[in-house]
Amino acid sequence: MKKHFILNLLLNLGIIFLVMSGVAAYRSGNMLILGVAIALSVVLIYLKVVLLKHVKAELIRKQQEQQKTHKPKNKKG
């Protein structure tokens, strides 16, 4: 889980940096840098969505395993 947290943090920082770079490139009129920043931002957002789906599936799997091991026993009497 620590690996996923660090990866999520790096993806967030990368997205923020690329958005800021895109805005600066637009203001200066450098369309090549703007295009590269937009393309890389889309890739990082896609990777973030994939990471979130992976973490969600992993958490659901762990919760199901815990429910299977902690089933309450019915006592008769």
mmCIF file of the N, C-alpha and C atoms, coordinates in Angstrom:
data_MODEL
# 
_entry.id   MODEL 
# 
loop_
_atom_site.group_PDB 
_atom_site.id 
_atom_site.type_symbol 
_atom_site.label_atom_id 
_atom_site.label_alt_id 
_atom_site.label_comp_id 
_atom_site.label_asym_id 
_atom_site.label_entity_id 
_atom_site.label_seq_id 
_atom_site.pdbx_PDB_ins_code 
_atom_site.Cartn_x 
_atom_site.Cartn_y 
_atom_site.Cartn_z 
_atom_site.occupancy 
_atom_site.B_iso_or_equiv 
_atom_site.pdbx_formal_charge 
_atom_site.auth_seq_id 
_atom_site.auth_comp_id 
_atom_site.auth_asym_id 
_atom_site.auth_atom_id 
_atom_site.pdbx_PDB_model_num 
ATOM 1   N N  . MET A 1 1  ? 0.812   -1.180  0.000   1.00 0.00 ? 1  MET A N  1 
ATOM 2   C CA . MET A 1 1  ? 0.000   0.000   0.000   1.00 0.00 ? 1  MET A CA 1 
ATOM 3   C C  . MET A 1 1  ? 0.865   1.258   0.000   1.00 0.00 ? 1  MET A C  1 
ATOM 4   N N  . LYS A 1 2  ? 2.011   1.189   0.643   1.00 0.00 ? 2  LYS A N  1 
ATOM 5   C CA . LYS A 1 2  ? 2.899   2.341   0.693   1.00 0.00 ? 2  LYS A CA 1 
ATOM 6   C C  . LYS A 1 2  ? 3.377   2.699   -0.717  1.00 0.00 ? 2  LYS A C  1 
ATOM 7   N N  . LYS A 1 3  ? 3.606   1.680   -1.532  1.00 0.00 ? 3  LYS A N  1 
ATOM 8   C CA . LYS A 1 3  ? 4.043   1.910   -2.911  1.00 0.00 ? 3  LYS A CA 1 
ATOM 9   C C  . LYS A 1 3  ? 2.962   2.649   -3.703  1.00 0.00 ? 3  LYS A C  1 
ATOM 10  N N  . HIS A 1 4  ? 1.722   2.268   -3.503  1.00 0.00 ? 4  HIS A N  1 
ATOM 11  C CA . HIS A 1 4  ? 0.612   2.917   -4.206  1.00 0.00 ? 4  HIS A CA 1 
ATOM 12  C C  . HIS A 1 4  ? 0.458   4.368   -3.768  1.00 0.00 ? 4  HIS A C  1 
ATOM 13  N N  . PHE A 1 5  ? 0.649   4.611   -2.474  1.00 0.00 ? 5  PHE A N  1 
ATOM 14  C CA . PHE A 1 5  ? 0.546   5.974   -1.958  1.00 0.00 ? 5  PHE A CA 1 
ATOM 15  C C  . PHE A 1 5  ? 1.618   6.869   -2.568  1.00 0.00 ? 5  PHE A C  1 
ATOM 16  N N  . ILE A 1 6  ? 2.846   6.391   -2.623  1.00 0.00 ? 6  ILE A N  1 
ATOM 17  C CA . ILE A 1 6  ? 3.945   7.176   -3.195  1.00 0.00 ? 6  ILE A CA 1 
ATOM 18  C C  . ILE A 1 6  ? 3.722   7.399   -4.684  1.00 0.00 ? 6  ILE A C  1 
ATOM 19  N N  . LEU A 1 7  ? 3.268   6.379   -5.385  1.00 0.00 ? 7  LEU A N  1 
ATOM 20  C CA . LEU A 1 7  ? 2.997   6.521   -6.813  1.00 0.00 ? 7  LEU A CA 1 
ATOM 21  C C  . LEU A 1 7  ? 1.881   7.530   -7.065  1.00 0.00 ? 7  LEU A C  1 
ATOM 22  N N  . ASN A 1 8  ? 0.843   7.503   -6.240  1.00 0.00 ? 8  ASN A N  1 
ATOM 23  C CA . ASN A 1 8  ? -0.249  8.456   -6.367  1.00 0.00 ? 8  ASN A CA 1 
ATOM 24  C C  . ASN A 1 8  ? 0.256   9.883   -6.124  1.00 0.00 ? 8  ASN A C  1 
ATOM 25  N N  . LEU A 1 9  ? 1.106   10.046  -5.131  1.00 0.00 ? 9  LEU A N  1 
ATOM 26  C CA . LEU A 1 9  ? 1.680   11.358  -4.840  1.00 0.00 ? 9  LEU A CA 1 
ATOM 27  C C  . LEU A 1 9  ? 2.501   11.873  -6.016  1.00 0.00 ? 9  LEU A C  1 
ATOM 28  N N  . LEU A 1 10 ? 3.324   11.017  -6.595  1.00 0.00 ? 10 LEU A N  1 
ATOM 29  C CA . LEU A 1 10 ? 4.145   11.418  -7.747  1.00 0.00 ? 10 LEU A CA 1 
ATOM 30  C C  . LEU A 1 10 ? 3.284   11.750  -8.965  1.00 0.00 ? 10 LEU A C  1 
ATOM 31  N N  . LEU A 1 11 ? 2.237   10.985  -9.180  1.00 0.00 ? 11 LEU A N  1 
ATOM 32  C CA . LEU A 1 11 ? 1.331   11.286  -10.296 1.00 0.00 ? 11 LEU A CA 1 
ATOM 33  C C  . LEU A 1 11 ? 0.648   12.635  -10.100 1.00 0.00 ? 11 LEU A C  1 
ATOM 34  N N  . ASN A 1 12 ? 0.215   12.918  -8.871  1.00 0.00 ? 12 ASN A N  1 
ATOM 35  C CA . ASN A 1 12 ? -0.406  14.207  -8.597  1.00 0.00 ? 12 ASN A CA 1 
ATOM 36  C C  . ASN A 1 12 ? 0.561   15.357  -8.843  1.00 0.00 ? 12 ASN A C  1 
ATOM 37  N N  . LEU A 1 13 ? 1.784   15.219  -8.358  1.00 0.00 ? 13 LEU A N  1 
ATOM 38  C CA . LEU A 1 13 ? 2.786   16.268  -8.571  1.00 0.00 ? 13 LEU A CA 1 
ATOM 39  C C  . LEU A 1 13 ? 3.087   16.457  -10.055 1.00 0.00 ? 13 LEU A C  1 
ATOM 40  N N  . GLY A 1 14 ? 3.165   15.362  -10.788 1.00 0.00 ? 14 GLY A N  1 
ATOM 41  C CA . GLY A 1 14 ? 3.421   15.447  -12.222 1.00 0.00 ? 14 GLY A CA 1 
ATOM 42  C C  . GLY A 1 14 ? 2.294   16.139  -12.966 1.00 0.00 ? 14 GLY A C  1 
ATOM 43  N N  . ILE A 1 15 ? 1.062   15.826  -12.600 1.00 0.00 ? 15 ILE A N  1 
ATOM 44  C CA . ILE A 1 15 ? -0.094  16.456  -13.250 1.00 0.00 ? 15 ILE A CA 1 
ATOM 45  C C  . ILE A 1 15 ? -0.103  17.955  -12.958 1.00 0.00 ? 15 ILE A C  1 
ATOM 46  N N  . ILE A 1 16 ? 0.143   18.324  -11.716 1.00 0.00 ? 16 ILE A N  1 
ATOM 47  C CA . ILE A 1 16 ? 0.162   19.747  -11.355 1.00 0.00 ? 16 ILE A CA 1 
ATOM 48  C C  . ILE A 1 16 ? 1.266   20.480  -12.109 1.00 0.00 ? 16 ILE A C  1 
ATOM 49  N N  . PHE A 1 17 ? 2.453   19.883  -12.156 1.00 0.00 ? 17 PHE A N  1 
ATOM 50  C CA . PHE A 1 17 ? 3.572   20.511  -12.863 1.00 0.00 ? 17 PHE A CA 1 
ATOM 51  C C  . PHE A 1 17 ? 3.270   20.682  -14.346 1.00 0.00 ? 17 PHE A C  1 
ATOM 52  N N  . LEU A 1 18 ? 2.677   19.668  -14.962 1.00 0.00 ? 18 LEU A N  1 
ATOM 53  C CA . LEU A 1 18 ? 2.387   19.753  -16.390 1.00 0.00 ? 18 LEU A CA 1 
ATOM 54  C C  . LEU A 1 18 ? 1.278   20.756  -16.693 1.00 0.00 ? 18 LEU A C  1 
ATOM 55  N N  . VAL A 1 19 ? 0.300   20.874  -15.804 1.00 0.00 ? 19 VAL A N  1 
ATOM 56  C CA . VAL A 1 19 ? -0.746  21.885  -16.009 1.00 0.00 ? 19 VAL A CA 1 
ATOM 57  C C  . VAL A 1 19 ? -0.141  23.277  -15.908 1.00 0.00 ? 19 VAL A C  1 
ATOM 58  N N  . MET A 1 20 ? 0.714   23.484  -14.921 1.00 0.00 ? 20 MET A N  1 
ATOM 59  C CA . MET A 1 20 ? 1.372   24.788  -14.790 1.00 0.00 ? 20 MET A CA 1 
ATOM 60  C C  . MET A 1 20 ? 2.271   25.075  -15.983 1.00 0.00 ? 20 MET A C  1 
ATOM 61  N N  . SER A 1 21 ? 2.965   24.057  -16.475 1.00 0.00 ? 21 SER A N  1 
ATOM 62  C CA . SER A 1 21 ? 3.819   24.227  -17.657 1.00 0.00 ? 21 SER A CA 1 
ATOM 63  C C  . SER A 1 21 ? 2.984   24.549  -18.884 1.00 0.00 ? 21 SER A C  1 
ATOM 64  N N  . GLY A 1 22 ? 1.834   23.906  -19.010 1.00 0.00 ? 22 GLY A N  1 
ATOM 65  C CA . GLY A 1 22 ? 0.945   24.176  -20.134 1.00 0.00 ? 22 GLY A CA 1 
ATOM 66  C C  . GLY A 1 22 ? 0.419   25.603  -20.119 1.00 0.00 ? 22 GLY A C  1 
ATOM 67  N N  . VAL A 1 23 ? 0.061   26.079  -18.946 1.00 0.00 ? 23 VAL A N  1 
ATOM 68  C CA . VAL A 1 23 ? -0.428  27.452  -18.830 1.00 0.00 ? 23 VAL A CA 1 
ATOM 69  C C  . VAL A 1 23 ? 0.690   28.442  -19.192 1.00 0.00 ? 23 VAL A C  1 
ATOM 70  N N  . ALA A 1 24 ? 1.894   28.191  -18.691 1.00 0.00 ? 24 ALA A N  1 
ATOM 71  C CA . ALA A 1 24 ? 3.023   29.081  -18.994 1.00 0.00 ? 24 ALA A CA 1 
ATOM 72  C C  . ALA A 1 24 ? 3.359   29.038  -20.484 1.00 0.00 ? 24 ALA A C  1 
ATOM 73  N N  . ALA A 1 25 ? 3.288   27.857  -21.090 1.00 0.00 ? 25 ALA A N  1 
ATOM 74  C CA . ALA A 1 25 ? 3.585   27.734  -22.519 1.00 0.00 ? 25 ALA A CA 1 
ATOM 75  C C  . ALA A 1 25 ? 2.524   28.449  -23.348 1.00 0.00 ? 25 ALA A C  1 
ATOM 76  N N  . TYR A 1 26 ? 1.278   28.384  -22.931 1.00 0.00 ? 26 TYR A N  1 
ATOM 77  C CA . TYR A 1 26 ? 0.201   29.068  -23.646 1.00 0.00 ? 26 TYR A CA 1 
ATOM 78  C C  . TYR A 1 26 ? 0.385   30.582  -23.578 1.00 0.00 ? 26 TYR A C  1 
ATOM 79  N N  . ARG A 1 27 ? 0.732   31.072  -22.396 1.00 0.00 ? 27 ARG A N  1 
ATOM 80  C CA . ARG A 1 27 ? 0.929   32.510  -22.231 1.00 0.00 ? 27 ARG A CA 1 
ATOM 81  C C  . ARG A 1 27 ? 2.110   33.024  -23.042 1.00 0.00 ? 27 ARG A C  1 
ATOM 82  N N  . SER A 1 28 ? 3.153   32.195  -23.172 1.00 0.00 ? 28 SER A N  1 
ATOM 83  C CA . SER A 1 28 ? 4.326   32.638  -23.931 1.00 0.00 ? 28 SER A CA 1 
ATOM 84  C C  . SER A 1 28 ? 4.178   32.363  -25.428 1.00 0.00 ? 28 SER A C  1 
ATOM 85  N N  . GLY A 1 29 ? 3.146   31.628  -25.811 1.00 0.00 ? 29 GLY A N  1 
ATOM 86  C CA . GLY A 1 29 ? 2.905   31.363  -27.226 1.00 0.00 ? 29 GLY A CA 1 
ATOM 87  C C  . GLY A 1 29 ? 3.676   30.179  -27.776 1.00 0.00 ? 29 GLY A C  1 
ATOM 88  N N  . ASN A 1 30 ? 4.246   29.352  -26.915 1.00 0.00 ? 30 ASN A N  1 
ATOM 89  C CA . ASN A 1 30 ? 5.013   28.188  -27.354 1.00 0.00 ? 30 ASN A CA 1 
ATOM 90  C C  . ASN A 1 30 ? 4.067   26.986  -27.442 1.00 0.00 ? 30 ASN A C  1 
ATOM 91  N N  . MET A 1 31 ? 3.549   26.749  -28.629 1.00 0.00 ? 31 MET A N  1 
ATOM 92  C CA . MET A 1 31 ? 2.525   25.718  -28.814 1.00 0.00 ? 31 MET A CA 1 
ATOM 93  C C  . MET A 1 31 ? 3.105   24.297  -28.775 1.00 0.00 ? 31 MET A C  1 
ATOM 94  N N  . LEU A 1 32 ? 4.381   24.132  -29.091 1.00 0.00 ? 32 LEU A N  1 
ATOM 95  C CA . LEU A 1 32 ? 4.988   22.801  -29.030 1.00 0.00 ? 32 LEU A CA 1 
ATOM 96  C C  . LEU A 1 32 ? 5.030   22.308  -27.586 1.00 0.00 ? 32 LEU A C  1 
ATOM 97  N N  . ILE A 1 33 ? 5.491   23.147  -26.695 1.00 0.00 ? 33 ILE A N  1 
ATOM 98  C CA . ILE A 1 33 ? 5.543   22.770  -25.278 1.00 0.00 ? 33 ILE A CA 1 
ATOM 99  C C  . ILE A 1 33 ? 4.137   22.568  -24.732 1.00 0.00 ? 33 ILE A C  1 
ATOM 100 N N  . LEU A 1 34 ? 3.199   23.389  -25.175 1.00 0.00 ? 34 LEU A N  1 
ATOM 101 C CA . LEU A 1 34 ? 1.811   23.245  -24.753 1.00 0.00 ? 34 LEU A CA 1 
ATOM 102 C C  . LEU A 1 34 ? 1.258   21.884  -25.170 1.00 0.00 ? 34 LEU A C  1 
ATOM 103 N N  . GLY A 1 35 ? 1.522   21.478  -26.399 1.00 0.00 ? 35 GLY A N  1 
ATOM 104 C CA . GLY A 1 35 ? 1.059   20.180  -26.885 1.00 0.00 ? 35 GLY A CA 1 
ATOM 105 C C  . GLY A 1 35 ? 1.672   19.021  -26.118 1.00 0.00 ? 35 GLY A C  1 
ATOM 106 N N  . VAL A 1 36 ? 2.965   19.124  -25.840 1.00 0.00 ? 36 VAL A N  1 
ATOM 107 C CA . VAL A 1 36 ? 3.646   18.072  -25.074 1.00 0.00 ? 36 VAL A CA 1 
ATOM 108 C C  . VAL A 1 36 ? 3.082   18.008  -23.657 1.00 0.00 ? 36 VAL A C  1 
ATOM 109 N N  . ALA A 1 37 ? 2.852   19.162  -23.048 1.00 0.00 ? 37 ALA A N  1 
ATOM 110 C CA . ALA A 1 37 ? 2.314   19.197  -21.691 1.00 0.00 ? 37 ALA A CA 1 
ATOM 111 C C  . ALA A 1 37 ? 0.909   18.587  -21.645 1.00 0.00 ? 37 ALA A C  1 
ATOM 112 N N  . ILE A 1 38 ? 0.091   18.888  -22.630 1.00 0.00 ? 38 ILE A N  1 
ATOM 113 C CA . ILE A 1 38 ? -1.260  18.319  -22.664 1.00 0.00 ? 38 ILE A CA 1 
ATOM 114 C C  . ILE A 1 38 ? -1.202  16.807  -22.860 1.00 0.00 ? 38 ILE A C  1 
ATOM 115 N N  . ALA A 1 39 ? -0.348  16.357  -23.774 1.00 0.00 ? 39 ALA A N  1 
ATOM 116 C CA . ALA A 1 39 ? -0.237  14.920  -24.040 1.00 0.00 ? 39 ALA A CA 1 
ATOM 117 C C  . ALA A 1 39 ? 0.241   14.167  -22.797 1.00 0.00 ? 39 ALA A C  1 
ATOM 118 N N  . LEU A 1 40 ? 1.252   14.686  -22.134 1.00 0.00 ? 40 LEU A N  1 
ATOM 119 C CA . LEU A 1 40 ? 1.760   14.011  -20.944 1.00 0.00 ? 40 LEU A CA 1 
ATOM 120 C C  . LEU A 1 40 ? 0.754   14.082  -19.790 1.00 0.00 ? 40 LEU A C  1 
ATOM 121 N N  . SER A 1 41 ? 0.003   15.168  -19.705 1.00 0.00 ? 41 SER A N  1 
ATOM 122 C CA . SER A 1 41 ? -1.032  15.270  -18.674 1.00 0.00 ? 41 SER A CA 1 
ATOM 123 C C  . SER A 1 41 ? -2.103  14.206  -18.871 1.00 0.00 ? 41 SER A C  1 
ATOM 124 N N  . VAL A 1 42 ? -2.493  13.983  -20.107 1.00 0.00 ? 42 VAL A N  1 
ATOM 125 C CA . VAL A 1 42 ? -3.500  12.951  -20.403 1.00 0.00 ? 42 VAL A CA 1 
ATOM 126 C C  . VAL A 1 42 ? -2.970  11.574  -20.011 1.00 0.00 ? 42 VAL A C  1 
ATOM 127 N N  . VAL A 1 43 ? -1.704  11.309  -20.309 1.00 0.00 ? 43 VAL A N  1 
ATOM 128 C CA . VAL A 1 43 ? -1.112  10.015  -19.950 1.00 0.00 ? 43 VAL A CA 1 
ATOM 129 C C  . VAL A 1 43 ? -1.080  9.839   -18.433 1.00 0.00 ? 43 VAL A C  1 
ATOM 130 N N  . LEU A 1 44 ? -0.672  10.878  -17.706 1.00 0.00 ? 44 LEU A N  1 
ATOM 131 C CA . LEU A 1 44 ? -0.601  10.774  -16.251 1.00 0.00 ? 44 LEU A CA 1 
ATOM 132 C C  . LEU A 1 44 ? -1.987  10.629  -15.630 1.00 0.00 ? 44 LEU A C  1 
ATOM 133 N N  . ILE A 1 45 ? -2.979  11.300  -16.171 1.00 0.00 ? 45 ILE A N  1 
ATOM 134 C CA . ILE A 1 45 ? -4.343  11.157  -15.658 1.00 0.00 ? 45 ILE A CA 1 
ATOM 135 C C  . ILE A 1 45 ? -4.850  9.739   -15.909 1.00 0.00 ? 45 ILE A C  1 
ATOM 136 N N  . TYR A 1 46 ? -4.539  9.187   -17.072 1.00 0.00 ? 46 TYR A N  1 
ATOM 137 C CA . TYR A 1 46 ? -4.917  7.799   -17.365 1.00 0.00 ? 46 TYR A CA 1 
ATOM 138 C C  . TYR A 1 46 ? -4.258  6.839   -16.364 1.00 0.00 ? 46 TYR A C  1 
ATOM 139 N N  . LEU A 1 47 ? -2.964  7.046   -16.101 1.00 0.00 ? 47 LEU A N  1 
ATOM 140 C CA . LEU A 1 47 ? -2.266  6.183   -15.149 1.00 0.00 ? 47 LEU A CA 1 
ATOM 141 C C  . LEU A 1 47 ? -2.843  6.322   -13.744 1.00 0.00 ? 47 LEU A C  1 
ATOM 142 N N  . LYS A 1 48 ? -3.262  7.512   -13.384 1.00 0.00 ? 48 LYS A N  1 
ATOM 143 C CA . LYS A 1 48 ? -3.869  7.723   -12.069 1.00 0.00 ? 48 LYS A CA 1 
ATOM 144 C C  . LYS A 1 48 ? -5.192  6.977   -11.964 1.00 0.00 ? 48 LYS A C  1 
ATOM 145 N N  . VAL A 1 49 ? -6.007  7.014   -13.004 1.00 0.00 ? 49 VAL A N  1 
ATOM 146 C CA . VAL A 1 49 ? -7.283  6.295   -12.999 1.00 0.00 ? 49 VAL A CA 1 
ATOM 147 C C  . VAL A 1 49 ? -7.045  4.787   -12.882 1.00 0.00 ? 49 VAL A C  1 
ATOM 148 N N  . VAL A 1 50 ? -6.066  4.281   -13.616 1.00 0.00 ? 50 VAL A N  1 
ATOM 149 C CA . VAL A 1 50 ? -5.747  2.848   -13.545 1.00 0.00 ? 50 VAL A CA 1 
ATOM 150 C C  . VAL A 1 50 ? -5.272  2.480   -12.140 1.00 0.00 ? 50 VAL A C  1 
ATOM 151 N N  . LEU A 1 51 ? -4.447  3.327   -11.537 1.00 0.00 ? 51 LEU A N  1 
ATOM 152 C CA . LEU A 1 51 ? -3.971  3.068   -10.177 1.00 0.00 ? 51 LEU A CA 1 
ATOM 153 C C  . LEU A 1 51 ? -5.126  3.056   -9.185  1.00 0.00 ? 51 LEU A C  1 
ATOM 154 N N  . LEU A 1 52 ? -6.037  4.001   -9.299  1.00 0.00 ? 52 LEU A N  1 
ATOM 155 C CA . LEU A 1 52 ? -7.180  4.041   -8.382  1.00 0.00 ? 52 LEU A CA 1 
ATOM 156 C C  . LEU A 1 52 ? -8.067  2.817   -8.537  1.00 0.00 ? 52 LEU A C  1 
ATOM 157 N N  . LYS A 1 53 ? -8.277  2.357   -9.758  1.00 0.00 ? 53 LYS A N  1 
ATOM 158 C CA . LYS A 1 53 ? -9.071  1.145   -9.976  1.00 0.00 ? 53 LYS A CA 1 
ATOM 159 C C  . LYS A 1 53 ? -8.375  -0.074  -9.373  1.00 0.00 ? 53 LYS A C  1 
ATOM 160 N N  . HIS A 1 54 ? -7.050  -0.133  -9.514  1.00 0.00 ? 54 HIS A N  1 
ATOM 161 C CA . HIS A 1 54 ? -6.278  -1.253  -8.966  1.00 0.00 ? 54 HIS A CA 1 
ATOM 162 C C  . HIS A 1 54 ? -6.357  -1.264  -7.438  1.00 0.00 ? 54 HIS A C  1 
ATOM 163 N N  . VAL A 1 55 ? -6.205  -0.112  -6.814  1.00 0.00 ? 55 VAL A N  1 
ATOM 164 C CA . VAL A 1 55 ? -6.261  -0.027  -5.357  1.00 0.00 ? 55 VAL A CA 1 
ATOM 165 C C  . VAL A 1 55 ? -7.664  -0.381  -4.863  1.00 0.00 ? 55 VAL A C  1 
ATOM 166 N N  . LYS A 1 56 ? -8.694  0.091   -5.553  1.00 0.00 ? 56 LYS A N  1 
ATOM 167 C CA . LYS A 1 56 ? -10.070 -0.216  -5.154  1.00 0.00 ? 56 LYS A CA 1 
ATOM 168 C C  . LYS A 1 56 ? -10.327 -1.724  -5.227  1.00 0.00 ? 56 LYS A C  1 
ATOM 169 N N  . ALA A 1 57 ? -9.885  -2.360  -6.310  1.00 0.00 ? 57 ALA A N  1 
ATOM 170 C CA . ALA A 1 57 ? -10.071 -3.804  -6.453  1.00 0.00 ? 57 ALA A CA 1 
ATOM 171 C C  . ALA A 1 57 ? -9.303  -4.562  -5.370  1.00 0.00 ? 57 ALA A C  1 
ATOM 172 N N  . GLU A 1 58 ? -8.127  -4.088  -5.038  1.00 0.00 ? 58 GLU A N  1 
ATOM 173 C CA . GLU A 1 58 ? -7.328  -4.745  -4.007  1.00 0.00 ? 58 GLU A CA 1 
ATOM 174 C C  . GLU A 1 58 ? -7.986  -4.615  -2.634  1.00 0.00 ? 58 GLU A C  1 
ATOM 175 N N  . LEU A 1 59 ? -8.531  -3.457  -2.333  1.00 0.00 ? 59 LEU A N  1 
ATOM 176 C CA . LEU A 1 59 ? -9.216  -3.268  -1.054  1.00 0.00 ? 59 LEU A CA 1 
ATOM 177 C C  . LEU A 1 59 ? -10.470 -4.140  -0.956  1.00 0.00 ? 59 LEU A C  1 
ATOM 178 N N  . ILE A 1 60 ? -11.213 -4.232  -2.030  1.00 0.00 ? 60 ILE A N  1 
ATOM 179 C CA . ILE A 1 60 ? -12.412 -5.083  -2.035  1.00 0.00 ? 60 ILE A CA 1 
ATOM 180 C C  . ILE A 1 60 ? -12.021 -6.540  -1.825  1.00 0.00 ? 60 ILE A C  1 
ATOM 181 N N  . ARG A 1 61 ? -10.949 -6.971  -2.475  1.00 0.00 ? 61 ARG A N  1 
ATOM 182 C CA . ARG A 1 61 ? -10.485 -8.346  -2.317  1.00 0.00 ? 61 ARG A CA 1 
ATOM 183 C C  . ARG A 1 61 ? -10.063 -8.620  -0.876  1.00 0.00 ? 61 ARG A C  1 
ATOM 184 N N  . LYS A 1 62 ? -9.358  -7.680  -0.256  1.00 0.00 ? 62 LYS A N  1 
ATOM 185 C CA . LYS A 1 62 ? -8.933  -7.866  1.134   1.00 0.00 ? 62 LYS A CA 1 
ATOM 186 C C  . LYS A 1 62 ? -10.126 -7.896  2.082   1.00 0.00 ? 62 LYS A C  1 
ATOM 187 N N  . GLN A 1 63 ? -11.132 -7.066  1.825   1.00 0.00 ? 63 GLN A N  1 
ATOM 188 C CA . GLN A 1 63 ? -12.322 -7.062  2.673   1.00 0.00 ? 63 GLN A CA 1 
ATOM 189 C C  . GLN A 1 63 ? -13.080 -8.376  2.553   1.00 0.00 ? 63 GLN A C  1 
ATOM 190 N N  . GLN A 1 64 ? -13.146 -8.921  1.349   1.00 0.00 ? 64 GLN A N  1 
ATOM 191 C CA . GLN A 1 64 ? -13.831 -10.207 1.163   1.00 0.00 ? 64 GLN A CA 1 
ATOM 192 C C  . GLN A 1 64 ? -13.083 -11.326 1.867   1.00 0.00 ? 64 GLN A C  1 
ATOM 193 N N  . GLU A 1 65 ? -11.749 -11.287 1.835   1.00 0.00 ? 65 GLU A N  1 
ATOM 194 C CA . GLU A 1 65 ? -10.964 -12.303 2.538   1.00 0.00 ? 65 GLU A CA 1 
ATOM 195 C C  . GLU A 1 65 ? -11.177 -12.210 4.043   1.00 0.00 ? 65 GLU A C  1 
ATOM 196 N N  . GLN A 1 66 ? -11.253 -10.981 4.566   1.00 0.00 ? 66 GLN A N  1 
ATOM 197 C CA . GLN A 1 66 ? -11.473 -10.811 5.996   1.00 0.00 ? 66 GLN A CA 1 
ATOM 198 C C  . GLN A 1 66 ? -12.864 -11.294 6.402   1.00 0.00 ? 66 GLN A C  1 
ATOM 199 N N  . GLN A 1 67 ? -13.857 -11.065 5.566   1.00 0.00 ? 67 GLN A N  1 
ATOM 200 C CA . GLN A 1 67 ? -15.206 -11.518 5.884   1.00 0.00 ? 67 GLN A CA 1 
ATOM 201 C C  . GLN A 1 67 ? -15.286 -13.037 5.882   1.00 0.00 ? 67 GLN A C  1 
ATOM 202 N N  . LYS A 1 68 ? -14.539 -13.691 5.006   1.00 0.00 ? 68 LYS A N  1 
ATOM 203 C CA . LYS A 1 68 ? -14.551 -15.152 4.954   1.00 0.00 ? 68 LYS A CA 1 
ATOM 204 C C  . LYS A 1 68 ? -13.903 -15.750 6.198   1.00 0.00 ? 68 LYS A C  1 
ATOM 205 N N  . THR A 1 69 ? -12.853 -15.113 6.701   1.00 0.00 ? 69 THR A N  1 
ATOM 206 C CA . THR A 1 69 ? -12.150 -15.659 7.862   1.00 0.00 ? 69 THR A CA 1 
ATOM 207 C C  . THR A 1 69 ? -12.845 -15.329 9.177   1.00 0.00 ? 69 THR A C  1 
ATOM 208 N N  . HIS A 1 70 ? -13.659 -14.285 9.218   1.00 0.00 ? 70 HIS A N  1 
ATOM 209 C CA . HIS A 1 70 ? -14.314 -13.854 10.464  1.00 0.00 ? 70 HIS A CA 1 
ATOM 210 C C  . HIS A 1 70 ? -15.815 -14.084 10.438  1.00 0.00 ? 70 HIS A C  1 
ATOM 211 N N  . LYS A 1 71 ? -16.263 -15.193 9.878   1.00 0.00 ? 71 LYS A N  1 
ATOM 212 C CA . LYS A 1 71 ? -17.684 -15.496 9.872   1.00 0.00 ? 71 LYS A CA 1 
ATOM 213 C C  . LYS A 1 71 ? -18.131 -15.862 11.296  1.00 0.00 ? 71 LYS A C  1 
ATOM 214 N N  . PRO A 1 72 ? -19.190 -15.232 11.774  1.00 0.00 ? 72 PRO A N  1 
ATOM 215 C CA . PRO A 1 72 ? -19.672 -15.571 13.133  1.00 0.00 ? 72 PRO A CA 1 
ATOM 216 C C  . PRO A 1 72 ? -20.332 -16.947 13.128  1.00 0.00 ? 72 PRO A C  1 
ATOM 217 N N  . LYS A 1 73 ? -20.095 -17.686 14.193  1.00 0.00 ? 73 LYS A N  1 
ATOM 218 C CA . LYS A 1 73 ? -20.690 -19.021 14.321  1.00 0.00 ? 73 LYS A CA 1 
ATOM 219 C C  . LYS A 1 73 ? -22.004 -18.903 15.091  1.00 0.00 ? 73 LYS A C  1 
ATOM 220 N N  . ASN A 1 74 ? -23.011 -19.539 14.575  1.00 0.00 ? 74 ASN A N  1 
ATOM 221 C CA . ASN A 1 74 ? -24.320 -19.520 15.233  1.00 0.00 ? 74 ASN A CA 1 
ATOM 222 C C  . ASN A 1 74 ? -24.334 -20.545 16.360  1.00 0.00 ? 74 ASN A C  1 
ATOM 223 N N  . LYS A 1 75 ? -24.710 -20.069 17.532  1.00 0.00 ? 75 LYS A N  1 
ATOM 224 C CA . LYS A 1 75 ? -24.794 -20.965 18.698  1.00 0.00 ? 75 LYS A CA 1 
ATOM 225 C C  . LYS A 1 75 ? -26.253 -21.372 18.897  1.00 0.00 ? 75 LYS A C  1 
ATOM 226 N N  . LYS A 1 76 ? -26.462 -22.630 19.059  1.00 0.00 ? 76 LYS A N  1 
ATOM 227 C CA . LYS A 1 76 ? -27.810 -23.120 19.307  1.00 0.00 ? 76 LYS A CA 1 
ATOM 228 C C  . LYS A 1 76 ? -27.973 -23.322 20.803  1.00 0.00 ? 76 LYS A C  1 
ATOM 229 N N  . GLY A 1 77 ? -29.139 -22.947 21.288  1.00 0.00 ? 77 GLY A N  1 
ATOM 230 C CA . GLY A 1 77 ? -29.398 -23.236 22.682  1.00 0.00 ? 77 GLY A CA 1 
ATOM 231 C C  . GLY A 1 77 ? -29.750 -22.118 23.500  1.00 0.00 ? 77 GLY A C  1 
# 
